[in-house]
């Protein structure tokens, strides 16, 4: 990412995907909150900035009854929209506001067949992030996740959560069962069906070319990732949430921490985080 401890700018910009011929999606914005409400007629809430800190619990589990972990998914809190401006010449709507942890702007515009949401924020509080990006929310019926991504290897097992091309429903799967080195599981771990979606649905899909969330009729939202962004989804009583991350590291799992810790990018007050999320109607 070209970031050093002395730098004042943390550039998370994604590369531009290839142009498409689809029509630009319509969209609606609540000018009081500075938040989107629709894209192409589909209810869509967001964006919410995520500066998710590393979870230093570093939990591991090798035996005993499967535990239901609380999802570690909180976006930045305390959002206050200060100003919404529209530039008729460029078609760009700029939302200026603050969170408890950052201050800055979103810029929303149509870009070919995509709705483009660019963010530019200055960090207020120091944080060593696990993931950085924008979170959006869809109604609960948009639970079918599909993706195509760039991987470290050419071939993955067909049921691997990191497979290059795949699809899964949040509600798909089986009741989570006991685990242990001497107990043969009754079903694949990826299909442990937990309250926030099964393990496959909730796992981060790194370096996506495209990702989508759709309803049972195939209608939904597609994310253009250009192979440089990362997609993670989860569900709760409010709906299906998805994060488009411009930065995602290996987390704080103890066994690999000595290796993945080299990817950490600590942020200080005054550092900037920038990126662009491109959405279109599926």
Secondary structure, 3 states (H helix, E strand, C coil): CCCCCCCCEEECCCCCCCCCCCCCCCEEEECCCCEEEEECCEEEEEEEEEEEECCCCCCCCCCECCCCCCCCCCCCCCCEEEEEEEECCCCEEEEEEECCCEEEEEEEEEECCEEEEEEEEEECCCEEEEEEEEEEEECCCCCEEEEEECCCCCCCCCCCCCCCEEEEECCCCEECCCECCCCCCCCCHHHEECCCCCHHHHCCEEEEEEEEEECCCCCEEEEEEEEEEEEEEEEECCEEEEEEEEEECCCCCCCCHHHHHHHCCEECCCCEEEEEEEEEEC
